[in-house]
């Protein structure tokens, strides 16, 4: 096996794999009764990163699911900006940290249910520019 495809630790449940090409890993496990189980996982390598956003979120719902509007990142990218505007064109959220999201508040006050506009600008690790804009629905 190519040493670049080796896992960070093959004895833990969440090893880090960084293969240079799409690679299939096989897992062989033995139960305490001696039964053997085999499974596989394929790590697909794509040269481009993907940034996406959900079309709705529900801040303050108390479920901790969709409480914050966050960019879904697959791959490596640097965020130049992520901005959210209300229906009057007023900027209610802005960040250049790809890990930060909007909690549905502006100036410390929960914003009303409705449709908001987002704009994001990022650069992938290969230098490709990603520009996206669209609508997001805030649900209360």
N, C-alpha and C positions, 0 to 999 in steps of 0.2 A: 504494500500500500504506500502511496505517495505520502511523505511526511507532512505535506501542506494540508492533507485531509484529515489529520489526526485530531481527535477531540481534545478539549482542554483537560478533561479527566473522564475516563471511560467507566468509572465506578460510582458516579453521582447521577442523580435523576435529572439534572438540568445543566449538562455540559455546554460549553460554547463551541460552536462549529463555524469555521470561517473558510470554507473551501473556495478555491479560485474559480471553479466551474460547478455546474449542477452536479450534485453528488447524492447517491442513495446510501444511507447508513442502515445497517441491520442491528437489531437488538436481540440478544439471546439471553433469556433469564431462566433461572431454575427456582422452583418453589421450595419451601422447606421440606416437602415430601418427595423431592427429586424429579418432579414433572418439569419438562422443558417447554418454554414458549418462545416463539420467534415472531418478530414484527419488524417493520421497516418504516423509515421516514425519509422523504426526499427533500433536500434543501435545494431550491431552485435559485439560481443566480441570474440576476438581470442587471444589465449595465446602467439602467436608469432607475431613479427613485420615483415614487408615486406619493403625491400629497392629495388628501381628500378630506371632505367635511360631511358630517351628517346633514340632513335637511331640516331637522328639528331637534330641540333640546328642552329640558324641563327643569330649570334651576329652582332650588328650594323645595322640590317635591319630597325630599327626605329619603329617596331611594338610593342615592349615591350613584345611580345609573343615569347618565345624561344630565347630571347636575351642572356640568360645565361644558361649554362649547370649545372643543379642542380639535386641532388638526390631527388627522390620522396620517402617520408617517410610515411609509414602507421604504426602507433604504436610508441613504444619508443625504441630508440637505441642510442648507443654511437659510434661515428665514430672514428676508430683508424687512418685510413688514406684514402684519395681519391686522386688518382694521374692520370694525363693525360700525355701521351707521343706522340710525333710526329712520323712520319714514319721512322725516323732515330734512334728512341729509346731515344731521348732527352726528359727529364722531362720538360714539359711546364707549368704544374700547379700541386700544391699539397696543401692539407689542412687537418686538423683534426677537423674542425668545420662543423658539419652536415648541417648547414644553409647557408654555403658559396658555391658559384658556380664559374665556369670558364667563363670569359667574352670573350674568344676567342683570348686573347692577351698573348704575351710572351715578357718580358722585355719592356713593353709599346708599342709593335708593334702588329697590327692585324695579326693573322696567316692566311696562305692561305687556300683556300677551299681544302678539302681532308678528308681522314679517319684518325682518331686518336684512340689510344688504351687507355682504362681506366682500372684501378684496384682499387677496394675498399675493405676495411676490416672494419667490424663493429661488435659490440656485442649488442645483444638484451637485454631487461630488464630481461629476464629469463636466461641470460647467454649463449644463443646460439650464436655461431660465424657465421657471414655471410661473405663469400669471393666471390666476383664477379669480372669478367673481361670480356671485350668485346670491340667492336668497336663503335665509334661515328662518324658521318659525320658532318663536319663543312660546312655549306652552306653560301655562300656570295651572 
